[in-house]
Amino acid sequence: MVLKTIIEGGSISISSNLTSSTITVKNGGTLNITENLSINSLTIETGGTLNIAAGKTLTINAGKQVTINGTVNYNTTGKIKL
C-alpha cells in the first residue's frame, strides 16, 4: 500500500523513512529533510519548497517518479539520490 502525504501549506520536517510514501509539496508548502531518509516518489509543485539539511541524503526509490517545479534548497553536503 502506498501512503500519500500532501503538504498544502506551512512546513513539515520528516526524520524517518517513508519508503512506501508518495509526497507532494504544493504551493506554499515546505518539506524539511532533517535526517537521511528514503521515500517512494516526490513532487514539488510550483511555489513548493524542499529543504535538505547539511550532510543529509533524500533517497528516491529506484524507478520512481521525481517532479520538481518548485524550489530545492540544500547545503553543499546535502543531496538527493535517485
JOGI-V417701 format. One record per residue. N is the residue number from 1. RES is the residue in one letter. PSI is psi in degrees with one decimal (999 if undefined). BURIAL is + if it has 24 or more other ideal C-beta (glycine too) atoms within 12 Angstrom, else -. Layout:
BEGIN
N/RES/PSI/BURIAL, N/RES/PSI/BURIAL
END
This chain:
BEGIN
1/M/129.9/-, 2/V/125.9/-, 3/L/141.7/-, 4/K/125.2/-, 5/T/123.1/-, 6/I/125.0/-, 7/I/107.9/+, 8/E/-23.4/-, 9/G/157.1/-, 10/G/-161.6/-, 11/S/156.1/-, 12/I/141.5/+, 13/S/131.8/-, 14/I/128.8/+, 15/S/12.7/-, 16/S/154.3/-, 17/N/138.7/-, 18/L/57.2/+, 19/T/-19.0/-, 20/S/22.4/-, 21/S/140.4/+, 22/T/123.9/+, 23/I/130.7/+, 24/T/126.5/+, 25/V/113.8/+, 26/K/174.8/+, 27/N/125.3/-, 28/G/-5.7/-, 29/G/152.3/+, 30/T/131.4/+, 31/L/121.4/+, 32/N/123.3/+, 33/I/112.4/+, 34/T/-4.8/-, 35/E/162.6/-, 36/N/131.6/-, 37/L/164.1/+, 38/S/142.3/+, 39/I/168.3/+, 40/N/-50.5/+, 41/S/162.8/+, 42/L/133.4/+, 43/T/124.3/+, 44/I/106.8/+, 45/E/165.4/+, 46/T/128.5/-, 47/G/-7.3/-, 48/G/157.8/+, 49/T/138.0/+, 50/L/124.3/+, 51/N/127.9/+, 52/I/121.4/+, 53/A/157.2/+, 54/A/132.6/-, 55/G/5.1/-, 56/K/151.3/+, 57/T/129.8/+, 58/L/116.2/+, 59/T/127.5/+, 60/I/126.1/+, 61/N/143.6/+, 62/A/133.8/-, 63/G/8.3/-, 64/K/171.9/-, 65/Q/137.9/-, 66/V/123.6/+, 67/T/122.6/-, 68/I/108.9/+, 69/N/-2.4/-, 70/G/-143.4/+, 71/T/136.7/-, 72/V/124.5/+, 73/N/128.7/-, 74/Y/144.6/-, 75/N/161.8/-, 76/T/-16.9/-, 77/T/-0.2/-, 78/G/150.0/-, 79/K/162.9/-, 80/I/129.5/+, 81/K/123.1/-, 82/L/999/-
END
